[in-house]
């Protein structure tokens, strides 16, 4: 319900604020637009959770402008930062941008792009994506891609790898997006830098039999012998129908499921062997499938081992698992059914308990930003709906997001608001997720005014760097413009305040259209949304 005297803000509204009272510019710069593009594939102020659309030239206007202005080296540096520092929601925009730089008319830009190839494309899947982007750009730009510079860059990518790492990489990720290692080695005319790389190149282009013929009677170096032995194991498992032998090879040589045949993955012992050293992120994704197939059975040693790994502080730290990632996996597992297909399972209590423990332990993986946060939850409508694309209710999501900041940022204030006023809310850092969720759902609903938290902070002399407003309401209502309210807070507090407006149930409409760099809208919520919040808090987008 829209309260009287309030203002509805939609994509058609446009409020421009070029500076605060302190003279700090808030106009969205070209660099900020570029960084938004690298972060989530759009230059606008709207991030839509779980939207993995194909990046196009139309969405990269500022990127193109910066290249035309001779700022290509600056663009490449930002691409490197976003890929290396984990700032991006997804890496697709970075591969597109690097491909575009590598085909620009200015020599310095092309050189910078090719020099950065290995730093940006750290595994074969990245490299294949970069090459595919170049192919698609070639079709639009009417220029070739396999010139001397690309041939050298791709050759260097292979030649500068550690031989054993490369042997594992080419056997785990053989092809992607229509490209294979055989294609890239042939088109780049790669000349191997050493004997071990030469062995891998021969294996990729000629096959295992040719390798055996070429190296069986030779005096080989220690490194070549190691690579030969590894490739022999990979070939052996590919031709083995003996379940016991496959399990032994997996356990002894740390083989992964990408190196096995489809028939191998029908075996329970094979899956149990794979689970022992499978990356924790991958384990969390397939818990439902493993329970459904009775690979993880109640009370079994395998289930106990998985539970120990899930809640191991060492394992969680090594995998850099974020608490919101644990929550998404836990709620999905609790659901007992996959999003696609007919896979169903009875959630195992011990696994659920382990994931609950992991949720709290993983907070140590969240690096504090060190800013003053105010997290405000709109309880004017029921928080019982589901965040699109997840199994998480909006109440649990709001409580979890609040906890992430309350537990990891030293200066975090939590508010709830309803019926046109702020309401008491006692969420604290020492609460459990269930307790925090209960605090939110017990508050009665009413009308919405999303500027209330900003007004409260301004009137109470509370300087805030980042306002995070969470609502279940897909439409925002305000008694005043959020940009005007934010500007007033900046002027009175002296803080470079920013506003993140998150519609938890929104599925993609613009909540606010503004040229104020300090305001970003989020539709839905996922792990990427937390990256967006972190980036805006640190003035990166």
N, C-alpha and C positions, 0 to 999 in steps of 0.2 A: 504494500500500500504506500502511495506517495504522500508524505506529510505536506500539509498546507505551507505554502511559501517556499518550498524546496525547489531546487533546480535539477533537472535531469541532464546528465552529461553523456553524450554519445559520440560516435565517430564524426558526426557533422559539426560538433563544437570545436572552436579553435581559439585557444588562449595563448598569447605570446608574452613571454617575460624574458627580456634580454639581459637584465641585470638586477641584482639585489641592491639594497641600500648601501652595502659596502663596496659596490663597484665591481663585484665578482661577476663575470659574464656567465649567463646561463643559456646562451644561444647554442644550439646543437652544432658543433663544429664538424668539419669533414672527417677528422680523425675519429670523433665519437661515432659518427655514422659507420665508418669503416669497421670500428671495433664491435659495434652492434652486429654488423653483417657477419664478422668472423665468429662472434659468440653464438648467434642463433639464426643466421641466414636471412636476416631482414634488417634494413637500415632504419626502420620505424621504431616507435617506442612500445610496440606490442609483442610480447612473447607468448606463443601458444604452446602449451605443454603437449608433448608427444606428436608434434607436427614435424614430420621429416620430409617435407616437400623437396622436389628437385630444384636446385639452385639455377637461376637463369640470369642472363644479362640484364633483364628488366629489374631484377632485385639488387643489382650491383651498380647503380648509377654513380654513386660517389666514388667507388673503387675505380671506375673508368675515368672519371674526372681527374682523380689524383694522378693516375698514370699519364693522362694527357698533359698535366701540369709539370711533368718531370719528377714526380714524387715516388717513383717506383721503388727505390731502395728503402724508403720509409715504410711503404706498404709491405715489402718482404720482411722487414724487421718485426712488424706487428704480427704477421702470419707466424713467424717463428715463436714469438712470445706466447701467442694464444695456443699453439700446439704443444709447446714444451712445458708451459706452466699449468696445464690443465684448466685453462680459463674457459674453453669453448664447450658448449652443450654437446655439439657433435663436430666432427672434423671435416665433413663434406664441404662447407663453405671455404675452408682453408685450402683444400686441394683444388677447388675451382679457382680461387684467387691466385694461387701459385701458378696454375696452368695458364691463366690469363697473363700474368706477369712474364712468364717464359715465352710468350708469343707476341709481346709488345714490340713496337718498332724501335724503341730506344735500346741501344746495346747494353748500357749499364743495368737497366732493369732486367733484361734477359739474363745477363751474367749473374746478377744477384739471386735471381730465382733458381737457376740451375745449381748454383753453389749451395743453396739452402735445401736442395732436394733430399739429401740423406737425413738432415736434421728434422725436416717436416714429415717425410714418409719413412717411418721407422720400421715398418714391416711390409711384406709383399702385398697385402690387401690395400695398404695406403698407396703403394707404388702403382698398382693396377688402376686404382681410382684416379690418380693423377693423370695417367696415360689416357684413360677413357675421357676425362675432361678435356684433354688436349685434342683428342679425336673429334669430340663434339664441337669444340670451338673452331677447329679447322673447317668443319662443314659450313659454319656461319661466317668465317673470316676469309675463306678462299685462299688459304695458305697451307703449305705442307707442315708436317710435324717432325719427321725423322731426318732433321738436318744434323750437321756435325755436332752442334752443341748438345742436343738431346742424346745423341748416340754416346757421347763422352760422359754425360751425366748419369745415364743408365748403366754404362759400363763401370763407372766409378762406384755406383751404388752396390753392385755385386762385388767388385774387387776390394772394397774397403770393409767388407763384413768379416767377422771372425768365421773361420771355415766351419767349425762345428755348429755355430749358430745358424749359418746359412744352410747347412745340410738339413738341420731340423726345420727351418723355415720353408724350404722348397718342397719338403715332403708333407708338411702340414697344410700349407696353403698353395696348392698347385695352380689354381686359376681362379679368376674373379672378373666379373663384368666383361666377359668375352675375351679376356687376355690370359695368356699363360706365360710361364717363365721361358718356355721354348720360343714363343713369339718375341719376347723382349730381348733375349740373347741373340736371336737371329737378326732382328731389325737393328739392334745397336752395334752389331759386328764386334761384340765383346772379345777382347784379347785378355785371357786370364792373367792376373798379376803374379800368381804363384802356382805351384803344382797342385795344392789342395783345392784351390778355386777351379783350376783346370779340370780336376777330377769331377767336381760337382757340375760344372758346365757340360761335360761329356755325358754324365748321368742324365741330366735334364734333356739334352738334345738328341742323344743316341740310344739311351737306355742302358739297363744294368748289364746285359750280355756283352755289349761293346766295352763297358768298363772292365768287366772280368777279363776279357781278351787282352786289353791294353795294359792292365796292371798286375796280372797274375804272376808273371815271370820277372817283374822289375824289382830293383832294389829301391824300396820306397822309404821316404822320410817318416819320422814318428807321427807327424800331423796327418800325412796321407794315410797311414795305417789306421789311425783313429777314425778318419772319415770313411774309409773303406769298410771298417768293421760296423760302423753305425748304419751305413746304407745297406749292408748285407742283412742286418737285423730287420730293417724296414721291408726289404724284399722278402725275407723269410716269413714275416708275419702276414704279408699280403698273399702268400701262397699256401698258408697253413690252414688245414681244416681240423687240426687237433686242438680242442678247447684248452687242455692243460698246457700245451706248448704256448699258445697265444697268451694265456694268463701269465706264464713265467716270463715271457719276453716283455710284456707290459711292465711287470714289477721290477725286472732287472734293468731295463733300459729306459724307464720312465716314458714309454710311448703314450701318445694321446689318441683320442677317438678319431681325429681327422686322418690318422695314419692307418686305420683299420678298415676292413671291408664291412659292408652293410650286414652281411650274414653274421659277422662276429658280434655285432651289437644286438643280436637276438639272444645272446647268452648271459644269464645272470652272473656267473662267476667272472666273466669278462668285465661287466659293468662294475662289479664290486672291486676288481683290480684297478679299474680306471679311476674310481672314486677316491682311492687312497691318496693320489697326488694331484687330483684335479684342482685347478684354481678355485678358490672359495667363491668367487663371483659366479662361476659356472655351476658349482654345486647348488647354490641358492636358487638358480633358475630351473633346475631339473628335479627338485625335491618331490614335487607332485608326481612326476612321471616315474621316479624311482619307487615311490610308495605304491603307486598304482600297479606297477609290474612286480610287486613283492620282492624287489631287490633290497629294499629297506623294510624289514619286517619288525613288528613290535618285539622289543626285548632282545633282538639279535645283537651280536658283537659289532656288525657293520653299522647298525643304527647308533649304537653307543659311540663308536669311533667318529661318526659324522657329527653327533651331538657335541662331542668333546672338541672337534675342530671348529664348529660354528661358534662356540662360546670361548674359544681360546683367545686371550688377549694378544698373544704373539701372532696368531694367524690373522686376526682382524686388523692388527696394525700393519702387518706385511702386505695384506691385500688392500689396505686403505679404504675399507668398507665404511660408508657413511651410514649413520643411524636411519636416515629416511629410506635408504636402500634396503636395510634389514626390515623395516616396517612394511614396505611394498611387497617384499618376498613373503613375509610372515602372513600378511592379510590374504595374499593370493593362495598360499598353501592352506590356510584356515578355511578358505572357500570350498575346497574339496573338488574342484572342477576346473579344467582348463578353459581358456577363452575361446579356443577353436577346437573342433573335433569332439570326440566322445570320451576323452580321458577323464576318469573320475577316481577319487581315492578317499579313504577314511583318514583324516589327519592324525598323525601319531602324536600323542600327548608329550612324549619326551622331546620330540623335535620342536614342537611349539614352545615348550619350556626353555629349550636351548636358545631358540631365536629371541625369546623375550629377554633372556640374560644377555645375549649378544647386543640387543638394541641399546641397553644402558652402557655396556662396556665400549661400544663403538663411538661414544661421544668424545673419547680422547683423540679420535682421528680428525675431528673438526678443528681446524686451525682458526683461532680467534681473529677477527678483523680489527678489533680494538676501537670500534666506534660506539657512539651512544645510540642505542636502539629503543624504539617504542613499538611494541607489537600489540595491535588492537584487533580484537575479534568481534565481528558483527554477529550478535545473537538475536537479531530482530526477526529472523526466519528460522524455521526448523533446521537443525544441523544433522538431520538424519539421512540426507541424500548421499549419493556416492560420487566421488571425484571421477570425472570421465576417464575411461581407459585404465582404471585401477579397481581393486576390491576394497578400497579404503573409504570409510564414511567421512563426510566433511567434518564431523565433530572430532574424530580421531586425527584426521589430517591437521586440523587447526591446532589441536592440543600438541601434536608432535612438532609442528613448525615452531610453535611458541616455546616448547621445551628445548629445541635446538639452540635458540638464542639465549634463553634463560640459563641454560647450563654451560654455554661456551663463551658468552660475552659478559664481561664483568659489569657493564652498565646497560642493563636491559630493564625496561619498565613494561609491565603487561596490563592492558586495559580490556574491558568488555563494554559494549554499548548496546542499548536497546531503548525503544520508546522515546527516542529523541534525547536521551541522556546517558551518561556513563553510569555503569552499575558496578557494585563491588565484585571483585574477582581476585581470588587469593591463590592463583597459580604460582608456584614457586619452583626453584631449581631442584629441590629435594623430593618432589612428588614423583609418583609412578605415572606412566602414561594413562592408566585407568583412572587414577585420581584426578589428573588434569582434565581428562575428557569429561568426567562427572561434573567438575566445576563449571564447565561451559554449558552442558546440556540442562543443568538445573535452573539456569536463568530464564525467566519468561521472555517470550518474544514480543516484538512490537514493530514500529516503523523504523526506517533506516535513515541515518544521516552520517555519511562517511567522513565528513570534515570534523566531526566532534573531537576525535583524538588530537588533531592538530590544534584546534581551538583550546582544548584543555591544557596542552603543553605550553601554549603561548601565554595563556592567562595565569598559569601557575609558575611561570619562570623556569620551566623545565627545558633546557636546551637539548634538542634531539638532532642527531646526524641523519638517521634513517627511520622514517615512519613505514611500518609494514602493516597494511590494513587487509585483513582477511574477511571475506564475506561469502555467504552461500547464495546471496542475491545476484542474479545475472545482470540486473540493472542497478546502476548507481544513482543515488539521490543525494543532493547537497543543498544546504541552506545558503551556501556561498560557493563560488568557484574554488576547487581544490588548489589551483595554481595561486589564486589570490590569497587563500589561507596559508599556503606554504610560504609565499613571499612575505606575508606579515610576520610569520614565525622567524624567518631568516633575519628580517630587519630588527626585530625585538631581541632575539637571542644572540645574534652574531654568528650563528652556526650556518654552515653550508648544507642546509637540510635537503634531503631527498625524500621522495614519496614513492613507495611501491604499492600499487593497488591490485590486489589479487582476488579475482572472482573464481572461487574454487569449483563452481559448477558451470562456468562459462565454457563454451566450446569454440570460441574463435572470433567473436565480434569485438570491435574496438571499444574499450571502456572510456578512454579519454584520448583525444587527439590534440596534442600540444607541442609547441616548439620549445618548451622548457626542458632542458637537458636533465634536470633533476627529477623528472617524473617518468616512471615506466609502469606499464600495465601487464599483468600476467593473467592468462586465461587457463583455468585448470591448474594442476600442480603436479610436478614430478621432480626428480633429482636435478634436472636441468634448471628448474626455476630457482633453486638455491644457488646455483652458479651465477645466474643472472643477478640475484640480490647481492651476492658477494662482489660481483664486478661493479655494480652501480655504487655500492658502499665505498669501494676503493677508487672511485673516479676513473674506472677503466672503460666504461661504455657511456 
